[in-house]
Amino acid sequence: MEIKTGLGKKNVTAEAEANTTASSRMAGEERRSQILREAMRLFSQRGFRGTTTKEIAQASGVSEAMVFRHFATKEELYTAILDYKACVTGTDHPEEILKELTESKDDRFVFESLAFRALEFHRSDPEFQRLLLHSALEGHQLARMFWERMVLHIYEVLGNYIRERQREGAFRNVDPLVVVRAFTGMLIHHSLNNNLWDKEQTLLKISNEDAAREFTDILLRGITADEPGGKAGEKRSAQKTKQPAKKSRKL
């Protein structure tokens, strides 16, 4: 004889309610991500001043009130954009990635790995690069936020690595921040050419792997060819030392 207690029904009901809650939460997260994606797309095309929350809502297929339900202020929306991109690309902790690379003390591995990561990031998401350019040109707070949360960490960690290698005699004495600026400058300019001005790569068609290797080689070796008896750079320095100082002309 089977005795029905009704517990099974209660369990089924609780499970159904849990599934409904989870489904609603997932729908809310998907809606929030959709709003972020459309906001980034519109910002990258029209800039921040040329985009309204109403347009973001229409592109996202929601009401403007729904946009503000997920993002109470524009400041919150901009912060969420950086958080979203960092989460998607795995760059939410750039200092940890840099520290992990620099612990190897393999200079070529460090710079080539960083170069490849940066170039792949720009290639996979030119929209975000355009968005950052808009924010910088408009003096928008997103540019400052990105600078403080990403760029400064890169300068700090990579600059410290260069200083350490200088103390060990591996690098010549030059301002580490100049080295970081030169290296990142090559990467950013290359990406800007590919994403904005020469999308078909008619001027320079090169894979990101090859570009990362060549840019690293330029940084670590320079482009001055070696000469018999020593490096050309050292020879020029010696010649410069021997040259008499030029007399100043009187006006």
Contacts in CASP RR format, 6 or more apart in sequence:
PFRMAT RR
TARGET T0000
AUTHOR 0000-0000-0000
METHOD contacts of the structure
MODEL  1
MEIKTGLGKKNVTAEAEANTTASSRMAGEERRSQILREAMRLFSQRGFRG
TTTKEIAQASGVSEAMVFRHFATKEELYTAILDYKACVTGTDHPEEILKE
LTESKDDRFVFESLAFRALEFHRSDPEFQRLLLHSALEGHQLARMFWERM
VLHIYEVLGNYIRERQREGAFRNVDPLVVVRAFTGMLIHHSLNNNLWDKE
QTLLKISNEDAAREFTDILLRGITADEPGGKAGEKRSAQKTKQPAKKSRK
L
28 70 0 8 1.000
31 60 0 8 1.000
31 62 0 8 1.000
31 66 0 8 1.000
31 70 0 8 1.000
32 70 0 8 1.000
32 80 0 8 1.000
33 84 0 8 1.000
34 60 0 8 1.000
34 61 0 8 1.000
34 62 0 8 1.000
35 56 0 8 1.000
35 57 0 8 1.000
35 60 0 8 1.000
35 62 0 8 1.000
35 66 0 8 1.000
35 67 0 8 1.000
35 70 0 8 1.000
35 71 0 8 1.000
36 77 0 8 1.000
36 80 0 8 1.000
36 81 0 8 1.000
36 84 0 8 1.000
38 56 0 8 1.000
38 59 0 8 1.000
38 60 0 8 1.000
39 51 0 8 1.000
39 56 0 8 1.000
39 60 0 8 1.000
39 77 0 8 1.000
39 81 0 8 1.000
40 81 0 8 1.000
40 85 0 8 1.000
40 127 0 8 1.000
40 128 0 8 1.000
40 131 0 8 1.000
41 59 0 8 1.000
41 127 0 8 1.000
42 51 0 8 1.000
42 55 0 8 1.000
42 56 0 8 1.000
42 59 0 8 1.000
43 51 0 8 1.000
43 81 0 8 1.000
43 131 0 8 1.000
43 134 0 8 1.000
43 135 0 8 1.000
44 127 0 8 1.000
44 128 0 8 1.000
44 130 0 8 1.000
44 131 0 8 1.000
44 134 0 8 1.000
45 130 0 8 1.000
47 131 0 8 1.000
47 134 0 8 1.000
47 135 0 8 1.000
47 138 0 8 1.000
48 134 0 8 1.000
48 135 0 8 1.000
48 138 0 8 1.000
48 140 0 8 1.000
48 142 0 8 1.000
49 138 0 8 1.000
53 64 0 8 1.000
53 67 0 8 1.000
53 68 0 8 1.000
53 74 0 8 1.000
54 64 0 8 1.000
56 67 0 8 1.000
57 63 0 8 1.000
57 64 0 8 1.000
57 66 0 8 1.000
57 67 0 8 1.000
60 66 0 8 1.000
60 67 0 8 1.000
71 77 0 8 1.000
71 80 0 8 1.000
75 141 0 8 1.000
78 140 0 8 1.000
78 141 0 8 1.000
78 142 0 8 1.000
78 145 0 8 1.000
79 145 0 8 1.000
81 131 0 8 1.000
81 142 0 8 1.000
82 142 0 8 1.000
82 145 0 8 1.000
82 146 0 8 1.000
82 149 0 8 1.000
83 92 0 8 1.000
85 91 0 8 1.000
85 125 0 8 1.000
85 128 0 8 1.000
86 92 0 8 1.000
89 121 0 8 1.000
89 124 0 8 1.000
89 125 0 8 1.000
91 97 0 8 1.000
91 121 0 8 1.000
91 150 0 8 1.000
94 150 0 8 1.000
94 153 0 8 1.000
94 154 0 8 1.000
94 157 0 8 1.000
95 153 0 8 1.000
95 156 0 8 1.000
95 157 0 8 1.000
97 117 0 8 1.000
98 114 0 8 1.000
98 153 0 8 1.000
98 154 0 8 1.000
98 157 0 8 1.000
98 158 0 8 1.000
98 161 0 8 1.000
99 157 0 8 1.000
101 109 0 8 1.000
101 110 0 8 1.000
101 113 0 8 1.000
101 114 0 8 1.000
102 110 0 8 1.000
102 157 0 8 1.000
102 158 0 8 1.000
102 161 0 8 1.000
104 110 0 8 1.000
105 165 0 8 1.000
107 165 0 8 1.000
107 170 0 8 1.000
107 220 0 8 1.000
108 216 0 8 1.000
108 220 0 8 1.000
110 161 0 8 1.000
111 183 0 8 1.000
111 215 0 8 1.000
111 216 0 8 1.000
111 219 0 8 1.000
111 220 0 8 1.000
112 212 0 8 1.000
112 213 0 8 1.000
112 216 0 8 1.000
113 212 0 8 1.000
114 158 0 8 1.000
114 183 0 8 1.000
115 183 0 8 1.000
115 186 0 8 1.000
115 187 0 8 1.000
115 211 0 8 1.000
115 212 0 8 1.000
115 215 0 8 1.000
115 216 0 8 1.000
116 208 0 8 1.000
116 209 0 8 1.000
116 212 0 8 1.000
118 184 0 8 1.000
118 187 0 8 1.000
118 188 0 8 1.000
118 191 0 8 1.000
119 187 0 8 1.000
119 190 0 8 1.000
119 191 0 8 1.000
119 208 0 8 1.000
119 211 0 8 1.000
119 212 0 8 1.000
120 208 0 8 1.000
122 129 0 8 1.000
122 187 0 8 1.000
122 188 0 8 1.000
122 191 0 8 1.000
122 194 0 8 1.000
122 195 0 8 1.000
123 191 0 8 1.000
123 194 0 8 1.000
123 195 0 8 1.000
123 208 0 8 1.000
126 191 0 8 1.000
126 195 0 8 1.000
126 196 0 8 1.000
129 191 0 8 1.000
129 192 0 8 1.000
129 195 0 8 1.000
130 195 0 8 1.000
130 196 0 8 1.000
131 142 0 8 1.000
132 142 0 8 1.000
132 143 0 8 1.000
132 146 0 8 1.000
134 140 0 8 1.000
135 141 0 8 1.000
135 142 0 8 1.000
135 143 0 8 1.000
135 146 0 8 1.000
136 143 0 8 1.000
154 180 0 8 1.000
154 184 0 8 1.000
155 177 0 8 1.000
155 180 0 8 1.000
158 176 0 8 1.000
158 180 0 8 1.000
158 183 0 8 1.000
159 176 0 8 1.000
159 177 0 8 1.000
159 179 0 8 1.000
159 180 0 8 1.000
160 176 0 8 1.000
162 171 0 8 1.000
162 176 0 8 1.000
162 179 0 8 1.000
162 180 0 8 1.000
163 176 0 8 1.000
165 171 0 8 1.000
166 172 0 8 1.000
166 173 0 8 1.000
166 176 0 8 1.000
171 179 0 8 1.000
179 219 0 8 1.000
182 219 0 8 1.000
183 215 0 8 1.000
183 219 0 8 1.000
186 215 0 8 1.000
186 218 0 8 1.000
186 219 0 8 1.000
187 215 0 8 1.000
190 204 0 8 1.000
190 211 0 8 1.000
190 215 0 8 1.000
193 203 0 8 1.000
193 204 0 8 1.000
194 201 0 8 1.000
198 204 0 8 1.000
206 214 0 8 1.000
224 231 0 8 1.000
224 232 0 8 1.000
224 233 0 8 1.000
225 232 0 8 1.000
226 232 0 8 1.000
227 235 0 8 1.000
END
